[in-house]
Amino acid sequence: MNFAEIRIPRASFFLFAGLLAAFFLSLAIGSAPVPVLGGLFDWLIGQPGLPALVMGEIRLPRALLALSVGAALGLSGAALQGLLRNPLADPSLTGASQGAALGAASVFYFGVLPGLGVFAPLLAGLAGAALALLLTLWLAGSGRPALLLLAGLAIASLSGAALAAVLNFAPNPFAMQELVFWLLGSVSERGMAHLVFLLPALVIGGALIWRQRPLLAALSLGEQVTASLGLDVRRGGRIVVLGAAMLVGSAVATAGNIGFVGLIAPHLARPLAQNRPDRLLIPAAAIGATLVLLADIVARLMPPGREIRLGVLTALIGAPLFIRLIWKMRREWL
């Protein structure tokens, strides 16, 4: 057995160990010192007290949401980059994230679904993502993956313009401020009930992408080779785009816009997967989850009353990494 054969399992071990460490660190950090294992045990057995309340109602939901959102963004980014064979493909190109943001904005602007309270933006965001996806699929027809993404970009631009109009005609500055803060992205002030809405979309979207691993592997050799293997590029591409849209739409509907994770995570994971798109999915999801967990930890370490929004922090971290990636690719092409 050579080194290449043992490198992936060893790297995967450290990767998931880092994810587990980030998860428990997220549970341990907060304004009040609370024992992690003791608080979790008290919460599980229904023991009343401050440790159980803090763990079960605040820190555990926040950590699980950060993990789920990061995994969804990382997985969708890896799938789209493998489908398009383009390292610069981003999950927002499906149009689902902008559709989800527009759906949530309708709650703040028009006051729809008033009886649902804090869950109204979530349901409206999921509906907006679904509508954007349907429009994308309708516009692309039975086209190839590149045409699907072009259609998604068109719908994303349309949704972005509509969102800008909503911001422009906000009825009062308080509604605008609330909408802008939501769009900046955060996993705070959310509970376990949000996971009930988020997890089904994550499971279904992830399963759709996972079943297309043979297609992603074959596409790295070209569409002609893929067709010769009996794989339907058009149908498989639509399934991958559908899965990615479900992942990113549900993530944005739950946590707002958290940028650059879906773009950067696959690049950080690519050396671990030996540049094979089918092997990239799980490492990219794990790295995406770790990035969002660590970013949320940094956000909580800010002074009280000055907590930076998660989307702002990931953009500040991701933009320099993105610039470094472009510079590296430029040097390789020269």
SVG drawing of the C-alpha trace seen along z (x, -y; Angstrom):
<svg xmlns="http://www.w3.org/2000/svg" viewBox="-52 -55 56 57">
<polyline fill="none" stroke="black" stroke-width="0.4" points="0.0,0.0 1.5,-3.3 1.2,-6.7 -1.5,-7.9 -3.8,-5.1 -3.5,-5.8 -3.4,-9.6 -7.2,-10.1 -8.3,-8.1 -5.7,-9.8 -6.6,-13.2 -10.3,-12.5 -9.6,-11.5 -8.0,-14.9 -10.7,-16.7 -13.5,-15.3 -11.6,-15.5 -11.2,-19.3 -15.0,-19.5 -15.8,-17.8 -13.4,-20.0 -14.9,-23.1 -18.4,-21.9 -17.5,-21.3 -15.6,-24.7 -18.8,-26.3 -20.7,-24.7 -18.1,-25.8 -17.8,-29.5 -20.3,-32.0 -20.9,-34.9 -21.6,-32.5 -19.2,-29.6 -21.3,-26.5 -20.0,-22.8 -20.6,-21.4 -21.1,-17.7 -22.9,-18.4 -25.3,-20.9 -26.0,-18.5 -26.7,-15.7 -29.0,-17.8 -30.8,-18.9 -31.3,-15.4 -32.7,-14.1 -34.9,-17.2 -33.1,-18.4 -34.0,-22.1 -31.2,-24.6 -29.1,-27.2 -26.6,-24.7 -29.4,-22.8 -31.2,-26.0 -28.1,-27.5 -27.1,-24.3 -30.4,-23.2 -32.0,-26.5 -29.1,-28.6 -25.7,-27.0 -26.7,-23.6 -29.2,-24.9 -26.7,-27.6 -23.9,-25.1 -26.1,-22.6 -27.4,-25.3 -23.9,-26.6 -22.8,-23.0 -25.8,-22.3 -25.6,-25.6 -21.9,-25.3 -22.2,-21.7 -25.0,-22.6 -23.0,-25.4 -19.8,-23.4 -21.6,-20.4 -23.5,-22.5 -20.4,-24.3 -18.4,-21.1 -21.3,-19.6 -21.6,-22.7 -17.9,-23.0 -17.7,-19.3 -20.8,-19.6 -19.5,-22.6 -15.8,-21.7 -15.3,-25.3 -13.4,-26.1 -15.1,-29.5 -18.7,-28.1 -20.6,-29.3 -23.9,-28.0 -25.6,-31.4 -25.6,-30.8 -28.7,-28.6 -30.8,-31.6 -32.1,-29.9 -30.2,-32.1 -31.5,-35.3 -35.0,-33.8 -34.8,-32.8 -33.7,-36.3 -36.5,-37.9 -39.1,-35.6 -37.9,-36.5 -37.9,-40.2 -41.5,-39.9 -42.2,-39.1 -40.5,-42.3 -42.0,-44.5 -45.6,-43.1 -46.1,-41.5 -47.1,-38.2 -47.7,-35.1 -48.1,-37.2 -49.3,-34.3 -46.0,-32.4 -43.9,-34.9 -40.1,-34.2 -40.8,-31.2 -42.4,-33.5 -39.1,-34.5 -38.0,-30.8 -41.1,-29.6 -41.2,-32.6 -37.6,-32.0 -38.1,-28.4 -41.0,-29.3 -38.9,-32.0 -36.1,-29.5 -38.6,-27.0 -40.1,-29.6 -36.7,-30.7 -35.7,-27.1 -38.9,-26.5 -38.3,-29.6 -34.7,-28.5 -35.7,-25.0 -38.4,-26.5 -36.1,-29.0 -33.4,-26.5 -35.7,-23.9 -33.8,-20.6 -30.5,-22.4 -27.1,-21.3 -25.6,-22.1 -24.0,-25.4 -27.4,-26.6 -29.0,-25.7 -26.5,-27.9 -26.9,-30.7 -30.7,-30.5 -30.0,-30.5 -27.8,-33.6 -30.6,-35.4 -33.2,-34.5 -30.7,-35.5 -30.2,-38.9 -34.0,-39.4 -34.5,-38.4 -31.6,-40.7 -33.3,-43.6 -36.6,-42.9 -34.9,-42.7 -33.2,-46.1 -36.7,-47.5 -38.0,-46.2 -35.2,-47.8 -35.7,-51.1 -39.4,-51.2 -39.2,-49.9 -42.2,-51.4 -40.0,-52.6 -36.3,-52.6 -36.9,-50.0 -38.2,-47.5 -35.2,-48.2 -32.8,-47.8 -34.3,-44.5 -34.2,-43.2 -30.6,-44.3 -29.5,-42.6 -31.2,-39.4 -29.6,-39.5 -26.1,-39.9 -26.5,-36.3 -26.5,-34.9 -27.3,-31.7 -28.1,-33.4 -31.6,-33.8 -32.6,-30.5 -33.9,-27.3 -34.3,-23.6 -37.5,-24.2 -35.5,-25.9 -33.7,-22.6 -37.1,-20.9 -37.6,-23.1 -34.0,-23.0 -33.0,-19.3 -35.5,-17.7 -34.3,-20.0 -30.7,-19.3 -31.2,-15.5 -33.2,-15.5 -30.8,-17.9 -27.7,-16.0 -29.2,-12.7 -29.9,-14.0 -26.3,-15.1 -24.9,-12.0 -26.6,-9.8 -25.0,-11.7 -21.4,-10.9 -20.8,-8.6 -21.8,-11.5 -19.5,-14.0 -16.6,-11.5 -17.2,-10.9 -17.6,-14.6 -14.0,-15.2 -13.1,-13.2 -15.4,-15.1 -19.0,-15.0 -18.2,-12.6 -16.7,-10.0 -19.7,-10.5 -22.1,-9.8 -20.2,-6.8 -20.6,-5.4 -24.3,-5.6 -24.8,-8.5 -27.4,-11.2 -25.6,-14.5 -28.8,-16.6 -30.9,-14.7 -28.1,-14.3 -27.2,-18.0 -30.7,-19.0 -30.7,-16.7 -27.5,-18.2 -28.7,-21.8 -32.0,-20.8 -30.1,-19.4 -27.8,-22.3 -30.7,-24.8 -32.5,-22.9 -29.3,-23.1 -28.5,-26.7 -32.1,-27.9 -32.8,-26.2 -29.5,-27.5 -30.2,-31.1 -33.8,-30.9 -32.6,-29.9 -29.5,-31.9 -29.5,-34.7 -26.7,-35.2 -23.4,-33.6 -21.0,-34.2 -17.8,-32.5 -18.2,-29.3 -19.6,-27.4 -16.8,-28.8 -13.8,-28.3 -14.6,-25.0 -14.2,-22.9 -10.8,-24.4 -9.6,-23.7 -10.9,-20.1 -9.6,-19.4 -6.1,-18.2 -7.7,-15.7 -9.8,-14.2 -7.0,-14.0 -9.0,-16.4 -11.8,-13.9 -15.2,-15.5 -17.0,-12.4 -14.6,-12.2 -14.8,-16.0 -18.4,-16.1 -18.0,-14.9 -14.7,-16.7 -16.1,-20.0 -19.2,-19.6 -17.0,-19.0 -14.8,-22.0 -17.8,-24.2 -19.3,-23.2 -16.0,-23.8 -15.6,-27.2 -19.0,-28.4 -18.6,-27.1 -15.3,-28.9 -16.6,-32.1 -19.6,-32.0 -17.2,-31.5 -15.2,-34.5 -18.4,-36.5 -19.3,-35.7 -15.9,-36.8 -16.6,-40.3 -17.4,-42.8 -21.1,-42.8 -23.3,-44.8 -20.8,-44.8 -21.2,-41.2 -20.3,-41.1 -22.8,-39.3 -21.8,-35.9 -22.1,-36.8 -19.9,-39.8 -17.2,-37.8 -17.2,-35.0 -16.9,-37.6 -14.0,-39.3 -12.2,-35.9 -13.3,-34.5 -12.6,-37.5 -8.8,-37.4 -8.8,-33.6 -10.7,-34.1 -8.2,-36.7 -5.3,-34.4 -7.0,-31.6 -7.4,-33.8 -3.8,-34.9 -2.6,-31.3 -4.7,-30.3 -3.3,-33.3 0.2,-32.2 -0.6,-28.7 -2.1,-30.0 0.9,-32.2"/>
</svg>
